[in-house]
Amino acid sequence: MDTQTGELAVVKRVLARGWRYRWIIIAAILCTAALGGLLGWLFLQIQPLVELLGRAEKAAGMSAEERARIVADFTSLGLAFLPWVVPAAAAAFGAWWFGQLAANLTMRDLRNEVLGHLVRTDLAYHQQLARGEMLTRLTTDLLNTLRLQQLAYGKVLLKPLEAVGLTVALLWISPILAGIVGVVLLPALLILWPLLQRTRRRSLQARDSMERNFGVLEQITAGIKVIKAMGSAEREVERYAGSNAELVKANMKLAKTRAQSDAVTNAAIFALAGIGLMACGLLFDRSLIKPGALLSFLGIMGRLINVVRDAQRGWGDLQEQIPSAQRVFQLLDRPSALPEPAGAPDCPAPRTGISLHGVHFRYAADAADVLRGIDLEIPVGRTVALVGASGGGKSTLIDLIPRFHDPTAGSVRWDGVDIRGYRIGSIAGHVAIVGQEPFLFDDTVLANIAYGRPGATSADIEAAARRANLLQTLENTPAFVHAG
């Protein structure tokens, strides 16, 4: 897939996610079209206004009747604007608000989908990603994807519609001048397009650099005790400074490309203004355009210039966000390494025992085996201890029992049945795991004890605390409320 196709595919995929809210998007488009039409009509009224002003200049020698007629015409022209005050305000409000509503609702669904997919993804995926990379995907990448949607449903999707309305007004005034506008803007667009492609590539490089920077920072803050104990504070400061320097370099490359795009756009604006004015002078000299129409054209051209600039900046901003959206979709597109048969039954509690048969396991296809040919029987009611050197695969073997991983070869069986035939979520309910590094959720003591059984009663919580030899300690903790 080439770069351009990939970009369009990402934008198309983002827009497709908003299809369920298509009526909101259609409302935004209609509001934008209405606003563009109203603005075009407004600029067309400059011509009768100029003619009216020309008549008013001769008021000194007019009769009272003629003066009254001019006042009446001013009033009539002014009254023609007043009925459109509320519709123009409503169209401007709706164009922005409906676009943002579609973007935020779509993003809400995407956030829920990303987290739902993430918590169901196999543990190996989480272990492969650095914590900094995972946090970047869940924060910065999702935030930038929201920005992409806001741009897509705002400037990128709607600004061209406003430009169409203004172009129609230009054609109405003077097809020749409208053609001149097109001749000036077309080369600018041809120059801008490769710059916008470069923006996407450099944005991806900046995102990668920021991810590495975030990962270094996360390692330093997480290992601060080790850093102090080893006297390596200065070395870590230097390491982070180097990461920061790379981030600045990547960001400035991106800034240079955006500056070049802005330079081309502003050059085109001034060229359009200069050539347009010269053309207006020639047309006026040959009586091909009236003064009122000339002013209408200048007003429309001024508005069109703003629209073109907003559209260019919006598309440039969108290019910066595309890499983040690509990374989010890469996460969603990754299938779980733990397949689950359709309609798989729930796993029952083992009645006779758990067994491993010829188990081999490696964390990656090109890595060495961590476990090789393991055969093990664990009868119900027996205590089995796994003893060995650090890194020998004890934790890995334990992780196979609740199916955090699947063996590379061999099988794990509960009562002789391969656990790959059961629903994954039902297996862990029969396993209690006490990690080497305890983790507590930011919640009450009661909620943490009852986490594995949301419907647990006070008696259940007290019993669990007693079995863990925590009851005596927790009875002196104000946050703990025992049964009875």
C-alpha positions in Angstrom: 0.0 0.0 0.0 1.5 3.4 -1.0 1.6 6.4 1.3 -1.3 8.2 -0.3 -3.5 5.2 -0.3 -2.7 4.4 3.3 -3.5 8.0 4.4 -6.9 7.9 2.6 -7.6 4.5 4.0 -7.1 5.8 7.6 -9.2 8.9 7.0 -11.9 6.8 5.3 -11.9 4.4 8.2 -12.2 7.2 10.7 -15.1 8.7 8.8 -16.7 5.2 8.5 -16.8 4.9 12.3 -19.0 7.9 12.4 -21.5 6.4 10.0 -23.8 5.4 12.8 -24.1 9.1 13.5 -24.7 9.9 9.9 -27.8 12.1 10.5 -25.7 14.3 12.8 -23.0 14.5 10.1 -25.6 15.3 7.5 -27.0 18.0 9.7 -23.5 19.5 10.0 -23.1 19.4 6.2 -26.5 21.0 5.6 -25.7 23.8 8.1 -22.4 24.4 6.4 -24.0 24.5 2.9 -26.7 26.9 4.2 -24.0 29.2 5.8 -22.0 29.2 2.6 -25.1 30.1 0.5 -26.0 32.9 2.9 -22.5 34.3 2.8 -22.4 34.2 -0.9 -25.8 35.9 -1.1 -24.6 38.5 1.4 -21.6 39.4 -0.8 -23.8 39.7 -3.8 -25.8 42.4 -2.1 -22.7 44.7 -2.3 -23.6 45.5 -5.9 -27.0 47.0 -5.3 -25.6 48.7 -2.2 -22.9 50.4 -4.3 -25.5 51.5 -6.8 -27.6 52.9 -4.0 -24.7 54.8 -2.6 -24.0 56.3 -6.0 -27.5 57.6 -6.1 -27.2 59.0 -2.6 -24.1 61.0 -3.6 -26.3 63.1 -5.8 -28.7 63.9 -3.0 -27.9 67.6 -3.0 -29.9 68.4 -6.1 -32.7 65.9 -5.5 -36.3 66.5 -4.8 -37.8 65.5 -1.6 -39.6 62.6 -3.4 -36.4 61.3 -4.8 -34.6 61.5 -1.4 -37.6 59.7 0.2 -37.3 56.9 -2.5 -33.5 56.5 -1.7 -34.3 56.2 2.0 -37.0 53.7 1.3 -34.5 51.7 -0.8 -31.9 51.7 2.0 -34.6 50.5 4.4 -35.8 47.8 2.0 -32.2 46.6 1.5 -31.6 46.6 5.2 -34.9 44.7 5.9 -33.8 42.1 3.4 -30.9 41.2 5.7 -32.8 41.0 9.0 -34.8 37.8 8.3 -31.5 35.9 7.8 -30.0 37.0 11.2 -31.3 34.0 13.1 -30.9 31.4 10.3 -27.2 32.6 9.8 -26.5 32.3 13.5 -28.2 28.9 13.6 -26.3 27.6 10.6 -23.0 28.7 12.0 -23.7 27.2 15.4 -25.0 23.9 13.8 -22.1 23.6 11.4 -19.6 23.5 14.3 -21.7 21.9 17.0 -23.0 18.9 15.0 -19.5 18.2 13.6 -18.0 18.2 17.1 -20.9 16.1 18.4 -20.3 13.4 15.7 -16.5 13.5 16.5 -16.9 13.1 20.2 -19.6 10.4 20.0 -17.5 8.4 17.6 -14.4 8.9 19.8 -16.4 7.7 22.9 -17.2 4.5 21.0 -13.6 4.1 19.9 -12.2 4.6 23.4 -14.5 1.9 24.8 -13.6 -0.4 21.9 -9.9 0.1 22.4 -10.0 -0.6 26.1 -12.3 -3.6 25.7 -10.0 -5.0 23.1 -6.9 -4.3 25.2 -8.2 -6.1 28.3 -9.1 -9.1 26.2 -5.8 -9.2 24.5 -3.4 -12.0 25.5 -0.8 -11.2 28.2 2.1 -11.7 25.8 1.1 -8.6 23.9 1.2 -6.5 27.0 4.6 -7.9 27.9 6.0 -7.1 24.5 5.1 -3.4 24.7 7.0 -1.0 26.9 4.8 0.7 29.4 5.6 4.0 27.9 4.4 2.8 24.5 1.2 1.5 25.9 0.5 4.7 27.8 1.2 6.7 24.6 -1.3 4.7 22.7 -4.0 5.0 25.4 -3.4 8.8 25.9 -1.7 10.7 23.2 -2.7 8.5 20.2 -6.4 8.5 21.3 -6.3 12.2 21.9 -4.8 12.8 18.5 -7.4 10.5 16.9 -10.1 12.7 18.5 -8.4 15.7 17.0 -8.3 14.0 13.6 -12.1 13.4 13.8 -12.8 16.9 14.8 -10.8 18.2 11.9 -12.4 15.7 9.5 -15.9 16.7 10.6 -14.9 20.3 10.8 -12.4 22.1 8.5 -11.6 19.2 6.2 -15.1 18.0 5.4 -17.0 21.3 5.7 -14.7 24.1 4.5 -14.7 22.8 0.9 -18.5 23.0 1.0 -18.3 26.7 2.0 -15.7 27.2 -0.8 -18.2 25.7 -3.3 -20.8 28.2 -2.3 -18.4 31.1 -2.6 -17.2 29.9 -6.0 -20.7 29.7 -7.3 -21.1 33.4 -6.2 -17.9 34.3 -8.0 -19.1 32.6 -11.2 -22.4 34.6 -10.9 -20.5 37.9 -10.7 -17.8 37.2 -13.4 -16.8 33.8 -14.9 -13.5 35.5 -16.0 -12.5 36.5 -12.5 -13.6 33.1 -11.2 -11.3 31.4 -13.8 -8.4 33.6 -12.7 -8.9 32.5 -9.1 -8.7 28.9 -10.2 -5.6 29.5 -12.3 -3.8 31.0 -9.3 -4.9 28.4 -6.7 -4.2 25.3 -8.8 -0.4 25.6 -8.8 -0.4 26.4 -5.1 -2.4 23.2 -4.5 0.1 21.2 -6.6 3.0 22.5 -4.5 1.1 22.0 -1.2 0.3 18.3 -1.8 3.8 16.8 -1.5 4.4 19.1 1.5 1.4 17.7 3.2 2.6 14.1 2.5 5.9 15.0 4.1 4.0 16.4 7.1 2.5 12.9 7.8 5.9 11.2 7.6 7.6 13.7 9.9 4.6 13.5 12.3 5.1 9.8 12.5 8.8 10.3 13.3 7.9 12.9 16.0 5.4 10.5 17.5 8.0 7.7 17.7 10.5 10.1 19.3 8.0 11.3 21.8 7.1 7.6 22.7 10.8 6.9 23.3 11.1 10.0 25.4 8.0 9.0 27.4 9.5 5.5 27.9 12.8 6.9 29.3 10.9 9.2 31.6 8.7 6.3 32.9 11.7 4.1 33.5 13.5 6.8 35.5 10.5 7.6 37.7 9.7 3.9 38.2 13.3 3.1 39.1 14.2 6.1 41.2 15.1 4.1 44.2 17.6 2.0 42.2 19.0 5.1 40.6 19.7 6.7 43.9 21.1 3.4 45.3 23.5 3.1 42.4 24.5 6.8 42.4 23.5 7.0 38.7 21.4 10.2 38.9 23.6 12.2 36.7 23.9 9.5 34.1 20.1 9.3 33.9 19.8 13.0 33.6 22.2 12.9 30.6 20.2 10.0 29.1 17.0 11.9 29.3 18.6 15.1 27.9 19.7 13.1 24.9 16.1 11.8 24.4 14.8 15.3 24.8 17.3 16.5 22.1 16.0 13.9 19.7 12.4 14.9 20.4 13.2 18.6 19.7 15.0 17.7 16.4 12.0 15.6 15.2 9.5 18.3 16.2 11.5 21.0 14.4 11.6 18.9 11.2 7.8 18.7 11.5 7.6 22.4 12.2 9.7 23.2 9.1 7.3 21.3 6.9 4.3 23.0 8.4 6.0 26.4 8.0 6.7 25.6 4.3 3.0 24.8 3.8 2.0 28.1 5.4 4.5 30.0 3.3 3.1 28.5 0.1 -0.5 29.3 1.2 0.3 32.9 2.1 2.2 33.4 -1.1 -0.8 32.2 -3.0 -3.0 34.5 -1.1 -0.9 37.6 -2.0 -0.6 36.4 -5.6 -4.3 35.9 -5.8 -5.0 39.4 -4.4 -2.5 41.1 -6.7 -3.5 39.3 -9.9 -7.2 39.6 -9.0 -7.0 43.3 -8.5 -5.1 43.8 -11.8 -7.7 41.7 -13.6 -10.5 43.7 -12.0 -8.8 46.9 -13.3 -8.6 45.6 -16.9 -12.2 44.4 -16.8 -13.5 47.7 -15.4 -11.5 49.6 -18.0 -13.3 47.6 -20.7 -16.7 48.0 -19.0 -16.9 44.3 -18.4 -17.6 44.7 -14.7 -19.5 47.3 -12.7 -18.1 48.9 -9.6 -20.7 47.2 -7.4 -19.9 43.8 -8.8 -16.2 44.6 -8.4 -16.6 45.2 -4.7 -18.8 42.0 -4.4 -16.0 40.1 -6.0 -13.4 41.5 -3.7 -15.5 40.6 -0.6 -16.1 37.1 -1.8 -12.4 36.6 -2.7 -11.4 37.8 0.8 -13.7 35.3 2.4 -12.5 32.5 0.0 -8.9 33.3 0.9 -9.8 32.7 4.6 -11.5 29.4 3.7 -8.6 28.2 1.7 -6.2 29.0 4.5 -8.3 27.3 7.1 -8.7 24.2 4.8 -4.9 24.0 4.2 -4.1 24.3 7.9 -6.9 21.8 8.8 -5.5 19.3 6.3 -2.0 19.9 7.6 -3.2 19.3 11.1 -5.0 16.1 10.0 -1.8 14.8 8.4 -0.1 15.1 11.8 -2.8 13.1 13.5 -2.9 10.2 10.9 0.0 8.3 12.4 -1.8 8.2 15.8 -4.9 6.9 14.2 -2.9 4.3 12.4 -1.4 3.1 15.7 -4.8 2.9 17.3 -6.2 0.8 14.4 -3.1 -1.4 14.5 -4.0 -2.2 18.1 -7.6 -2.9 17.3 -6.6 -5.1 14.3 -4.3 -7.3 16.3 -6.1 -10.5 16.9 -5.7 -12.2 20.2 -3.1 -15.0 20.3 -5.6 -17.0 22.4 -8.3 -18.2 20.0 -11.6 -19.1 21.6 -14.0 -21.5 19.9 -17.5 -20.1 19.1 -19.9 -21.1 21.8 -17.2 -22.4 24.1 -18.6 -23.7 27.4 -17.6 -22.3 30.8 -14.7 -24.0 32.5 -15.8 -26.1 35.6 -13.7 -26.2 38.7 -11.2 -29.1 38.5 -12.4 -32.2 40.3 -9.4 -34.6 39.9 -6.5 -32.4 39.0 -4.6 -30.2 36.5 -1.9 -31.7 34.2 0.6 -30.5 31.7 1.5 -32.8 28.8 4.7 -32.3 26.7 4.5 -28.5 27.2 6.9 -26.3 25.3 6.7 -22.5 25.4 8.5 -19.5 23.9 7.5 -15.9 24.0 8.3 -15.2 20.3 8.6 -17.3 17.2 12.3 -16.5 16.9 13.1 -16.8 20.6 14.4 -19.8 22.5 12.1 -22.1 24.4 11.5 -21.0 28.0 9.8 -24.4 28.8 10.8 -27.6 27.1 8.9 -30.9 27.4 7.2 -30.3 30.7 5.0 -33.1 32.1 3.3 -32.4 35.4 0.4 -33.7 37.4 -1.2 -31.6 40.2 -4.0 -33.6 41.9 -6.8 -31.7 43.6 -6.1 -31.2 47.3 -2.3 -31.5 47.0 0.3 -28.7 47.4 3.0 -28.6 44.7 6.0 -26.3 44.9 8.0 -25.2 41.9 11.6 -24.6 42.9 14.4 -23.3 40.7 16.8 -20.5 39.7 15.5 -17.1 38.9 14.5 -17.0 35.2 14.0 -20.7 35.0 10.4 -20.5 33.8 8.4 -21.0 37.0 6.2 -17.9 36.6 5.7 -18.8 32.9 4.6 -22.3 33.8 2.1 -20.9 36.4 0.8 -18.4 33.8 -0.2 -21.3 31.5 -2.6 -22.8 34.0 -5.2 -19.9 33.9 -4.4 -19.6 30.1 -2.6 -16.3 30.2 -0.6 -17.9 27.4 -1.0 -21.0 25.2 1.8 -23.5 25.0 3.9 -23.5 21.9 3.5 -27.3 21.9 1.7 -29.7 24.2 -1.4 -29.0 26.3 -2.7 -27.9 29.7 -5.6 -30.0 30.9 -8.2 -29.7 33.7 -9.6 -33.1 34.5 -8.1 -34.4 31.3 -9.8 -31.7 29.1 -7.7 -29.2 27.1 -8.5 -25.8 28.5 -8.3 -24.3 25.0 -11.8 -25.7 24.5 -13.3 -23.5 27.3 -14.4 -19.8 27.4 -11.3 -17.9 28.3 -12.9 -15.6 30.8 -14.3 -18.5 32.8 -10.9 -20.2 33.6 -9.4 -17.5 35.8 -12.5 -17.6 38.1 -11.1 -20.9 39.5 -7.6 -19.6 40.0 -6.2 -17.4 42.8 -2.9 -15.7 42.0 -0.8 -13.9 44.5 1.8 -11.8 42.6 5.4 -11.1 43.8 4.6 -7.4 43.4 1.2 -6.7 45.0 -1.0 -4.2 43.2 -3.9 -2.3 44.7 -6.6 -0.4 42.8 -7.2 3.2 43.8 -10.2 2.3 45.9 -11.2 1.2 49.4 -9.7 -1.8 51.2 -13.1 -3.5 50.9 -13.3 -3.0 47.2 -9.8 -4.4 46.6 -10.6 -7.5 48.6 -13.9 -8.0 46.8 -12.5 -7.2 43.4 -12.6 -10.8 42.1 -16.2 -11.2 43.2 -18.2 -8.0 42.7 -21.2 -9.4 44.5 -19.3 -10.4 47.6 -21.0 -9.9 51.0 -19.4 -8.4 54.1 -19.1 -12.0 55.4 -17.3 -13.1 52.2 -14.9 -10.2 52.5 -14.2 -10.9 56.2 -13.6 -14.6 55.4 -11.2 -13.8 52.6 -9.3 -11.4 54.9 -9.1 -14.1 57.6 -7.8 -16.7 55.1 -5.1 -14.3 54.0 -4.1 -13.6 57.6 -5.1 -9.9 57.1 -8.1 -9.7 59.4 -6.3 -8.6 62.6 -4.4 -5.9 60.8 -7.5 -4.6 58.9 -9.7 -4.5 62.0 -7.5 -1.6 63.1 -8.0 0.2 59.8 -10.9 2.7 59.7 -11.7 1.9 56.1 -12.3 -1.8 56.8 -15.8 -2.8 57.9 -16.1 -6.4 58.9 -19.4 -8.4 58.9 -21.8 -8.2 61.8 
